[in-house]
Amino acid sequence: MEVFKAIVLGIIQGVTEFFPVSSSGHLVLVPFLFKWDYIPVYYSVMLHFATLLSLVTVFYRDIGQIIKAFFVGLFVKNVRKSNPYFKFSLFIIIATIPGVIAGYFLQDRIEGFFSKPLYVGLFLLVTAAFLFVGEYFGKKFEKRNENSNLEINGNLNPVIEGASQKTNSINLMVKDPELEINNQELKTKENNSGTNVFNSRIKRLNFISAAVIGVGQAIAILPGVSRSGSTISFARLFGIKREDCVRFSMLLSIPIIFGAFVLESYKSYNEVLSQDIHVIINIAVGFVFAYITGLFAIKFLLKFTKLRNLNYFAIYCIVLSAIVFILSLINKGGGFFK
């Protein structure tokens, strides 16, 4: 594999691993579109590992808190009951199980799909459907929550205004400087508390929703079905905010990518070491570009999903799928799904 191809594949992996458009599908389609040789599985796994390091770089604080809370929570009852990071670690474990089962029993059976672009084009349509459905139901939940909040605020406003007026009149008569300083410090600590912020992000997550999201991740074993797209969309079905779905999806990918990396490294260890030095260099080049591009992709998607929905990516998947179908039909060599 030439250095230029390694750079292109690294960039493709870095972007598409986190964008809901299927990175594995793109690693199949790019060689197909440019008439390159299909890349070995071990190379694809190495690129995935590079994007895993991108995740660790961005979320290292949350990851550290989750790991710490999990192991401490195994022995400390209070942590198990009240620490949101411990709960989150359990959700991650539960959501990972379906993917592990699917990978163990189905990986050998679906490996043939990775050399058949038409299947990737078909599965991209599945990704588009997931994204459209997830956004539809996610918006319905958000509107319902907004309406209920407006009703609550409308009922409470007169009571709150009356209480605040009484409080203000008391504060005008009595002022304790030390008390004011302490209250300010408490407010600052509360506002800056990462635990409270994290807790608000996972309040709609539970064991059932985690299991369903895990099923979405298991389906993404198929090339063209986006892992991030399916997990985000399945999470949206439970009324979880889009940006929180994105964060959960990213953190959820860590165990499954790391597990695939370890397994494939064990299987391909001798094959990789027997390669020419130029192949090793190309792997390293692709790895670096996937890592750097992954950093930008993560930060971009976190900002993008606060302002825009994921239907844009669904449209992209449909367009790309159409291109694959058209080019495959034009190509005279072989049948439709051969």
N, C-alpha and C positions, 0 to 999 in steps of 0.2 A: 504494500500500500504506500502510495506516494505521500510526501509531506502535505501537499495541497489538499489531498483527499482527507487526510487526518485532521487538518484544520477545519475543513467544512463539516465533517462528521462530529467533531468536538463542539462546534458552535451549534449545530442542529440539536445535539443531545442537550446542551446547556439550556437552550431556549425551550425545547419541547418537553423536557422532563417536568417542568412546572406549569407551563401553559397547558390547558386541557385539550390537547390535540394529538396525544399519543406519541411519545418519544420512540418506542419500539417500532411503531408503524412507520415513522419517518426514517428510521435507520434501515428499513426495508425498501421504502419508496425512493429515497435519494439515489441509491445505486441503480435501481430500476430506471428512473427517469434519465440518469446520465450514462446509463449502460456501463456501470462499474461492476466489478465482481462483488457478490454479496459478502458482507463482513462476517468473520467468525463470531460465534456466540461469546467467546471469552473477551473479544475486543468490545463488544456491546456492553458486557458486564463491567469492564474496566471504566468505560465512559459513564455508566450509571454510578459507579463508586465515586467518580470525580464530582458528580452533582450531589452525592451524599455528603461529601466534605463541604460543599457550598452551603448545604443546609446546616451543618454543624457550626460553620463559621457565623452564620446569621443568628441562629437560635441557641447558641451555646449556653446562655444563661438559663433559658427555659429547660433545656435538656438536662443541665446539671441539677436543677431543682427537681425535675421529675425523677431522675435516677436516685437522688438523695432521699426524696420523700418515699419512694417505693421501698428501699431497703430499710430505712428507719421505721416506716410504717409496719413492716413485718413483725417488729418487736414492740412498738409503742402504740398503745390503743388510741390515745388522743389524736395522733397523726392519722391513723386509719379513719377516724370519725370526722375530723374537721379540716384536714389539709387538702385543698383542691388539687394539688400536684399529685398526691397519692391516688385520688379518684381518677385523675387523668391517666396515670400510668396503667390503671386497671382497664380503662377504656381502650387504650392503645393495645394492650395484650389481647383483649377480646376481639377487637377489630382486625388484629393480625392473624388470628387463628384460621379464618376461612381461606385467606390467601396462602397460608402454609399448606393447608390440606389440598387446595387446588394445585399448587405447584408440585407437591409430592406425587399426586396421582395422575395429573394430566400433562405435566411438562413434556414428557417424551412423545405423547400423542399429538401435541399441537406444534411441535418444532417444525413440522413440514410447512405450516402456514407462513413461517418466516422467510420462505423463498418463493411465495406466491402472492404477488402484489394485489391480485384481484380480491383475495380474501381481506387484505388490509383495507382496500377501498370499501368493501362491504361493511367491515367493522367500524370504519370511520363514520358511517351513517348511524350506527348504533350509538357512538359517542355523541353525535349531534342530537339524537333523540333524547338521550339522557340529559344533556345540557338544557334543551328546550323545556322538558318536563320539570326539571329541578328549578329552573327560573320561574316557571309558571306557578308552581305550588309555593315556592319561597316567597314570591311577591304577595300571594294570597294571605299567607301567614303574617307577613309584615303589615299589610293593610288592616288585618283583623286586630293585631296588637296595637297599632296606632289608634284605631277607633276606640278600643277598650281603654287605652291610656287617656284619650281625650275625655271620655266619659268620667273616669275616675278624677282627673284633674278638675273637671267642671264641677263635680260634686264637692270636692275638698277645698277649692279656692276660697269660698266665703269663710270657711272655718279657719283656714290658714291665715287669711288676711286679718281676721279678728284676733287670732292668737298672737300674730306678729306685732299688731298695734299695742296690745297689752305688754308684750315683752319689751318693746321699744320704750314705752313709758316708764317701765321699771328700770331699764338700763340708763335712762336719763337721770334718774334719781340716785342710783348706786353704781359706782364704777370702781372695780378692783383691778389695778394695773397688773398685778401678778396673775390674777385669774385670766385676764385677757391674753397675756403672753402664753400661758399654758394652753388655753383653748386654741390659739393660733398654731402652736406647735403640734397639738393633736390633730388639727385639721390638715396641716401640711403632711404629717406622717400618713394620715389616712388617704389623702389624695395621691401621694407618691407610692402608696403600697402596691407593689407588683402583684402581691397575692390577691388583693381585692379585684384588681383588673383581670387577672387570670381567672378568678372565680366567676366573674360576670360572663366571661367568654364561654365557659363550659356549663352554664346553668341549664341549658336545654339538652345537654348530653346525658344519656343514661345507658344502662347495660343493653337495652333493646336497640336503641338507635346505634350504638357502637357496633353491635352484631350485624345490623343491616348495612351499615357503611362498610363493614368488613366484607360482606358479600359483594358489594360494588367493587372493592379492591380485588377480590378473587376473580371476578369476570374480566378484569383488565389483564389477565394472563394472556388474553388473545391480542395479537398485534393489530393495532388500529383502535382498540378500545382503550381510551385514555384512563390511566389509573387516577390521576388527579381529577379528571372530568367526572368519572363515575363516583368517586368518593365525595367530592363536593356536591354533586347533584343529589346523591342519596341523603346526604346530611341536610340539604335544603328542604327535603320532604318533611323534616321534623321541625321546621321553622327556625333553624339556626341561621344567624346572620351570615351573609355571604363572605365577609372578610374573616369571620371566625371559622367558617367551613374551610377556607383556604389554609389557614394556619393549622387546623387539625389535620387536613389532608397532607400537608408538608411533613409534619411531625410523624404522622402515621407511616409515611413511606420509609422512614429510617430503618426499622427492624427488617422489613421485607427486602430492601435493597442490600443491606448489610448481609443478611442471610444468603441471598443469591450470590453475592460476591464471594463469600466464604466457600459455598458449595462449588461454584464454577472454578474458583482458584484451585480447589482440591482436585477437581476433575481434569483441569487443563494445565496443571503445573508443569508437567514434562513437555507438553506441546509448546507452551510459551517459551520455556528455556531453550528449546531446540531451534527456535526461530533465528533468522539472521539478525545481526545487530541493527540493520536498517528498519526491520519490523519493530524491534524494541523501541527505537527512536520515534517511530511513527505513533506507537501506542502512547509514549510519554507526551508527544506533542498534542495529540488528541485529548489526553487527560488534562493537560494544562488549560487548553482552550475551553473544554467542557466546564472546568471548575470556575474559570473567570466569568464565562458567559452565564453560568448558573447563578452567580452572585447577583448580577444585574437583573436576571429574569425574576428571581425571588422578590427583590425590592420593588421592581416594576409591578408585578402582579399584586402585591400587597396594597400598593397605592391605587392601582387600576380598579380593583374590585370594591373599593370604597365609593367609587364614583360611577362605575359602569357595570352592566350585567355581563353574563357569560355567553349571551346569544351571538355576539360577534365571533366567538371561537366556534360556535356551532355552524354558523354560515361558512366559515373557513373550511371546516371539515367536509361540508357538503360539496363545496367547490373543488377541493382537492380530490374527493372521491369521484366526482364527475370526470375530472382530468384523467384519473387512473383508468376508469372504465373506457373512456374514449380512446386513449393511447393503446390500451390492451386490445380493443376491437380493431384498431388500425393495424396493429402488429399481426402479421399473417402467420407467424410461426406458433403453432400450438393452439389448443382449445381455450375456452373461456377461463376456466379455473385451473389450468395446468401450469 
